[in-house]
Amino acid sequence: MNIFHFLWRNVMHRKILSILTALSITLTIALIIVLLQASEGVEQSAQKGYGPFELTLGSKGSQTQLVLNTYYHVGSPGGNIPLQMLHDLKNEQEVANAFAMTAGDSYNGYPIVGLEPSYFFTRYSDHSLIAGGMYNKTGEAVVGSHVANMLGLHVGDTFHGSHGLVHGSGDSFDTTSDNHEEQHDEPDHEHFEYQIVGILPPLGTADDRAVFTTVDYAWHVHGITHDEDKQITAILVQPKSLLGAQMIKNKYNQRIDVQAVYTSKAVADVVNVVDQGTELVQFVSILCVVLAAISLLLSLTSVVTERKKDVGLMRLIGKSRQYVWSVLIGEGLFLTAIGAIAGLLLGHLVTYFFASSILEWSGVHVDALRFVPGEGRLLLGALLVGFVASIGPAWKVYRVDSLQLFRS
């Protein structure tokens, strides 16, 4: 009988206790995996969440709100700024690209964002779409891959927007082959119809959960015709250099109707807040690890008497001390390995099922099919904990004299 078969029989001999022990390890590992996946998602979103746009201009108020709404489509816009601001920025020598953004409306809870089509080419380089093409005129729209999947949208569908982030609005969409009854809650949006002309590929950013159209959509929806009345929500600025970014920031912060913020700093402030919450979860995870180790220790200690008889028998039939030691330590490692592997799979499965909800709620992408760097260290750490927890019970049995045991 090889050692692995022997370990399996030992574990199955105490089936209920072994299952409970492995389950405690599984749940602990799964919790930590979900935490690692979420943390990695936040880090990745922070790194590529705003692309090359190091400066963001918007109305006076919260810098965090401005950046989160502009790049992550979270929350509502803080206010508007004059369209003239865009023209002024484009005339700045230190500005490589500047794109106006209009926001404030939604379709079924997904934000409708007005942006120039060249924004996508500047940020993502790749011009290809899953289907259709980019919008060119007022009323045309492209939808993010997540929106298309969640709502079952296709090129050619039409819809009406709602003011604000209205979830589950009564607006319906039409297809060329199947027209649905339309119900409109807001008169000022009823007359304006969008037609989907393209579906964006998965971009790995919050843009996957938004609907994009021309900048002037908001003016048409609300009947604004005079240039002096036209306003925009924010301006995304790609500076030519860091020195140029500082010059632009200082210049426009002197105005009373606008603020210029470093995008990276505002994102870093959000990540720091998230990290503080993560520390609390990590503390809970450490407690779970300790409890799992105690559970394993109790499981192995509870069968010390039975293990003494097994060891005595193995020594009498000629098994070496190294073999006996391997069996005793191996039982703890075997249970730990089963729990760790099951926890790894469970953690990724849970992350996979909640990835869409996380994207909906926070605009953060979590890739459940990707292994993050900390997972390897986690598995090695779990095996180390299992080894340490096994030493005490194993040593207590290992040092028993087999002949003395059977004489008694």
BELDAWO-V93577 format. One record per residue. PSI is psi in whole degrees, 0 to 359 (none if undefined). OMEGA is omega as a letter, one per 30 degrees, with the letter a starting at -180 (* if undefined). NEAR is the number of other ideal C-beta (glycine too) atoms within 10 Angstrom. Layout:
PSI_OMEGA_NEAR / PSI_OMEGA_NEAR
//
This chain:
120_l_6 / 167_a_7 / 327_a_12 / 321_l_10 / 320_l_9 / 317_l_17 / 318_a_18 / 318_l_13 / 322_l_10 / 316_a_20 / 315_a_19 / 339_l_10 / 329_l_11 / 63_a_16 / 308_a_9 / 313_a_7 / 320_a_17 / 318_a_19 / 316_a_16 / 320_l_13 / 311_l_25 / 325_a_25 / 320_l_16 / 322_l_21 / 319_a_28 / 311_a_22 / 323_l_18 / 311_a_26 / 319_a_29 / 318_l_23 / 317_a_19 / 323_l_25 / 314_l_26 / 318_l_21 / 315_l_19 / 318_a_22 / 317_l_26 / 318_l_21 / 319_l_19 / 322_l_20 / 318_l_22 / 316_a_21 / 314_a_15 / 318_l_18 / 325_l_24 / 324_a_17 / 319_a_11 / 12_a_14 / 341_a_24 / 5_l_23 / 223_a_16 / 8_a_13 / 88_a_23 / 342_l_21 / 145_l_25 / 130_l_24 / 137_l_27 / 190_a_28 / 159_l_19 / 142_a_15 / 212_a_12 / 125_l_16 / 321_a_19 / 317_l_18 / 319_l_18 / 312_a_26 / 318_a_26 / 320_a_20 / 323_a_25 / 315_a_26 / 333_a_25 / 356_l_22 / 40_l_23 / 133_l_20 / 189_a_14 / 154_l_14 / 145_a_21 / 341_a_18 / 187_a_16 / 163_l_18 / 158_a_22 / 146_l_16 / 331_a_19 / 333_l_13 / 324_l_21 / 316_l_20 / 321_l_11 / 316_a_16 / 320_a_22 / 341_l_14 / 356_l_9 / 133_a_17 / 333_a_8 / 3_a_17 / 122_l_19 / 315_l_13 / 145_l_19 / 127_a_23 / 129_l_23 / 147_l_25 / 134_l_24 / 138_a_25 / 172_l_23 / 343_l_20 / 169_a_26 / 166_l_23 / 115_a_24 / 38_l_21 / 351_l_17 / 131_a_21 / 139_l_26 / 122_a_25 / 127_l_25 / 120_a_24 / 149_l_21 / 141_a_18 / 330_a_19 / 345_l_11 / 315_a_20 / 322_l_20 / 325_l_13 / 320_a_17 / 319_a_21 / 352_l_17 / 307_a_7 / 129_a_9 / 352_a_10 / 146_l_7 / 160_l_17 / 318_a_14 / 150_l_15 / 204_a_17 / 183_a_13 / 152_l_16 / 147_a_23 / 336_a_9 / 164_a_10 / 132_l_16 / 341_l_16 / 150_a_20 / 152_l_24 / 148_a_25 / 147_l_32 / 157_a_27 / 323_l_18 / 318_l_21 / 316_a_25 / 319_a_22 / 318_a_14 / 324_a_17 / 356_l_17 / 40_a_10 / 151_l_21 / 162_l_15 / 132_a_19 / 341_l_14 / 151_l_21 / 156_a_17 / 168_l_24 / 140_a_24 / 174_l_28 / 156_l_21 / 132_a_15 / 181_l_14 / 83_a_19 / 115_l_17 / 138_l_10 / 41_a_7 / 163_a_22 / 356_a_13 / 142_l_20 / 167_l_15 / 152_a_21 / 150_l_17 / 165_a_15 / 340_a_11 / 345_a_6 / 104_a_7 / 130_a_11 / 154_l_11 / 134_a_6 / 136_l_15 / 126_a_11 / 130_a_16 / 337_a_13 / 118_a_17 / 324_a_7 / 347_l_11 / 348_a_19 / 324_a_14 / 346_a_11 / 120_a_17 / 136_l_14 / 146_l_24 / 130_a_18 / 122_l_25 / 352_a_22 / 156_l_19 / 123_l_19 / 151_l_25 / 164_l_14 / 121_a_13 / 346_a_17 / 17_l_15 / 181_l_24 / 347_l_24 / 343_l_26 / 339_a_21 / 37_a_25 / 161_l_24 / 131_a_28 / 142_l_26 / 188_a_28 / 155_a_20 / 326_a_21 / 6_a_18 / 319_a_25 / 324_l_23 / 322_l_21 / 318_a_15 / 318_a_23 / 10_l_14 / 34_l_10 / 121_a_14 / 333_a_8 / 134_a_7 / 324_a_10 / 343_l_9 / 351_a_12 / 130_a_19 / 161_l_18 / 163_a_26 / 317_a_24 / 166_l_27 / 126_l_26 / 121_a_26 / 127_l_28 / 104_a_17 / 159_l_22 / 336_a_14 / 166_l_11 / 322_l_10 / 320_l_10 / 322_l_18 / 319_l_20 / 320_l_14 / 316_a_15 / 317_a_23 / 313_a_19 / 320_a_10 / 313_a_14 / 341_l_21 / 347_l_13 / 345_a_8 / 153_a_14 / 348_a_6 / 9_a_12 / 155_l_19 / 144_l_20 / 127_a_22 / 150_l_20 / 119_a_17 / 316_a_23 / 323_l_16 / 317_l_12 / 320_l_21 / 320_l_20 / 323_l_12 / 320_l_13 / 316_a_18 / 322_l_18 / 321_l_9 / 318_l_11 / 320_l_17 / 324_l_13 / 320_l_9 / 326_l_9 / 325_l_17 / 322_l_9 / 317_l_9 / 322_l_15 / 322_l_15 / 317_l_10 / 322_l_12 / 321_l_19 / 319_l_12 / 320_l_11 / 322_l_18 / 316_l_19 / 317_l_12 / 322_l_14 / 320_l_27 / 320_l_20 / 319_l_12 / 317_l_21 / 318_l_26 / 315_l_20 / 322_l_14 / 316_a_23 / 325_a_26 / 328_a_13 / 344_a_13 / 25_a_17 / 315_a_14 / 315_l_8 / 321_a_13 / 327_l_23 / 316_l_16 / 319_l_14 / 316_a_16 / 317_l_23 / 317_l_19 / 317_l_13 / 322_l_17 / 323_a_19 / 330_a_12 / 8_l_7 / 9_l_7 / 140_a_14 / 163_l_10 / 326_l_11 / 321_l_8 / 316_a_15 / 315_a_20 / 320_l_15 / 320_l_17 / 316_a_22 / 313_l_22 / 323_a_19 / 328_a_20 / 318_l_26 / 317_l_27 / 325_a_20 / 313_l_21 / 320_l_27 / 317_a_26 / 318_l_17 / 313_l_18 / 321_a_27 / 316_l_26 / 317_l_16 / 321_l_17 / 322_l_26 / 313_l_20 / 318_a_14 / 318_a_17 / 316_l_24 / 325_l_20 / 315_l_14 / 316_l_16 / 321_a_23 / 316_a_14 / 333_a_10 / 358_a_16 / 318_a_19 / 319_l_14 / 323_l_10 / 318_l_17 / 319_l_21 / 318_a_14 / 320_a_11 / 348_a_19 / 12_a_22 / 130_l_22 / 132_l_23 / 119_a_24 / 98_a_16 / 342_a_17 / 1_a_8 / 135_l_13 / 125_l_14 / 156_a_18 / 324_a_9 / 348_a_16 / 322_l_19 / 316_l_10 / 327_l_10 / 315_a_23 / 318_l_18 / 320_l_11 / 322_l_15 / 317_l_25 / 324_l_15 / 317_l_12 / 318_l_21 / 321_l_26 / 314_a_15 / 318_a_13 / 338_a_24 / 342_a_23 / 314_a_15 / 301_l_13 / 323_a_23 / 317_a_24 / 323_l_12 / 324_l_15 / 321_a_22 / 324_a_17 / 0_l_8 / 137_l_15 / 121_a_10 / 319_a_16 / 318_l_10 / 322_l_9 / 316_a_15 / 333_l_12 / 326_a_7 / none_*_5
//
